[in-house]
Amino acid sequence: MSLVRTNITLPEELLAQIDAIAGPRGRSKYIADVVTRQVRRDNLKRVIDETAGALNGRSAWGATDQERDVNLRAARDSWDRDDRLWAREEGDDAVSA
């Protein structure tokens, strides 16, 4: 990945804390690591928010939350996990736990 130089403004106290952890020559890497971790968390939260309730009204994975939980856990633990999780819709072998 190529690097791009940028200019950011941080509170002096925060910069001192970063330097105490990463050292003045490690600032950029430390900040990039922290921001990368936060961006991943923010993206994960966005995906979770966008897909919340995706199984509501569908019976392919079970009629109740408990049935869906059991079936999804079984699929995740199985050797044919990808086939079971990505089966198209009802009528496919999506769930037979």
Secondary structure in CASP SS format (residue, H / E / C, confidence):
PFRMAT SS
TARGET T0000
AUTHOR 0000-0000-0000
METHOD secondary structure of the structure
MODEL  1
M C 1.00
S C 1.00
L C 1.00
V C 1.00
R C 1.00
T C 1.00
N C 1.00
I C 1.00
T C 1.00
L C 1.00
P C 1.00
E H 1.00
E H 1.00
L H 1.00
L H 1.00
A H 1.00
Q H 1.00
I H 1.00
D H 1.00
A H 1.00
I H 1.00
A H 1.00
G C 1.00
P H 1.00
R H 1.00
G H 1.00
R H 1.00
S H 1.00
K H 1.00
Y H 1.00
I H 1.00
A H 1.00
D H 1.00
V H 1.00
V H 1.00
T H 1.00
R H 1.00
Q H 1.00
V H 1.00
R H 1.00
R H 1.00
D H 1.00
N H 1.00
L H 1.00
K H 1.00
R H 1.00
V H 1.00
I H 1.00
D H 1.00
E H 1.00
T H 1.00
A C 1.00
G C 1.00
A C 1.00
L C 1.00
N C 1.00
G C 1.00
R C 1.00
S C 1.00
A C 1.00
W C 1.00
G C 1.00
A C 1.00
T C 1.00
D H 1.00
Q H 1.00
E H 1.00
R H 1.00
D H 1.00
V H 1.00
N H 1.00
L H 1.00
R H 1.00
A H 1.00
A H 1.00
R H 1.00
D H 1.00
S C 1.00
W C 1.00
D C 1.00
R H 1.00
D H 1.00
D H 1.00
R H 1.00
L H 1.00
W C 1.00
A C 1.00
R C 1.00
E C 1.00
E C 1.00
G C 1.00
D C 1.00
D C 1.00
A C 1.00
V C 1.00
S C 1.00
A C 1.00
END
